[in-house]
Amino acid sequence: MKKIIITSFCLAMLISCKTEKNQVVDETEKTQKFELPEWAKNAVIYEVNTRQFSPEGNFLGIENQLDRLKDLGVDILWLMPIHPISEEKRKATGDVLVNDIDNAEERKKYLGSPYAVADYKDVNPEYGNMDDFKSLLKASHDRGLKIIIDWVPNHTGWDNPWILKNPEWYTKDKDGNITDPVNPETGESWGWTDVADLDYSNSEMREAMIDAMKFWISDIGIDGFRVDVAHGIAQDFWDECNTTLFQTNPNIFLLAESEVESHRNKDTYHATYGWSFHHLMNEIAHGKKNVEDIDKWYSEDRAKFKKGFHMHFTSNHDENTWAGTVFDRMGDAHKALAVLSSTFDGMPLLYGGQEEPLRKRLPFFTKEYIGFNEYAYSDFYKQLFTLKKNNQALWNGKYGGELTKLVDHEIVYAFEREKNGDAVSVIINLSKEPQSFTISKDLKGNEIFTGQKIQWNKDTALALEPWQYYVINQAKI
């Protein structure tokens, strides 16, 4: 009898321990479940080029504009790389190194690429010190704004401490020399001679990279990362890295500069770039693509990506510097395409200065102040971003409404999104010619830019001027 009691007790204890262990595992899994942070469900991103963003070109110059940015309706400030920039092999232009310039005063003008990181755990002294950055971070958080920083994982500058202490962490050529990044398809240099390529087959380097990223989350308190050229690194690294980052803080936001399906489908990033959609919009502006091409892109994209969403934009630092301003690339279509990228399925990005508007290319290796003065387009963007925040139909990813076409037309792109009783209808003439069309359903609501009361019956014949658009905030269903 005593043996039976002891056996029963042991069995009960075993079951109890197993149950408690399962509960712990369940709670851990629940805590670490990959989800978009609550604060990002209806968020808008604003890209800050610190060097160009204020006359000072530093963290304080950003902090002084936080109230304006908050009023504009943005939520996430993405800061281009804030790390020290390497001196060795620093570029003056695409082909010329600073050290190749004889005139000392001339050399001072060239500040190098912020993507040539000299130290992953420090900040560029031209922007301030770490306390200055923490002040900006706190001031942003006090206003309900989040900060993500640009992370450069593919390569470092040539005087980064890693290259001195651990040269085995870098890619080598056949002669054992560390190389700059090489195009894997051609075997030739990309021309990024100011940086040294990291070797992701080295496990110690991977650990150091993860540790550096954790530092900014756990020790400094940033809200996430925009990861530069994330598609250049194998998925298995992101599986390891981002799992660790979310264990450190499950409320961070991760954006990949990539269009790699696994980055979203495997729960390693919340969002990816909408590069291909951006290029499609550029072609629409030149009359080379139309509604059929949008439909095709959307259908193929939805088939590839099962989770998350794209970030959509009409400009960013790469496009502005290397391809031209929105006026260069999109001409009179720029506002119509800004409406499309802000209401389409995804999270909108505003590049710093577009609200001015920015009518010049900002140089990559030198400082040139944006020149804020007029803020002529602030109200335009504020209307779009306010609607996004207040109307669930436009929220990000699965938290927003499905996109449903309203008109079968080659040039007029009309769609509706609806979620939890909120609805938005968008109608855009994607051409420089007047267009007429017939609406396929009754529409009732307020046009957000003009305040016009809309009440159109099904089959109503309507006309649009070149690049004209309607964004209709519909009454609750």
Helices and strands as residue ranges (DSSP letters): H 2-31, G 38-40, E 45-48, H 50-53, H 59-63, H 66-72, E 76-79, G 98-100, H 104-107, H 130-142, E 146-151, E 155-157, H 161-165, G 167-169, E 195-197, H 203-214, I 215-220, E 224-227, G 230-232, H 235-248, E 253-256, H 261-265, E 271-273, H 275-285, H 291-304, E 309-312, H 317-318, I 319-323, H 326-330, G 331-333, H 334-343, E 347-351, H 378-390, G 392-394, G 397-399, E 402-405, E 412-419, E 422-429, E 435-438, E 443-447, E 453-456, E 461-464, E 469-474
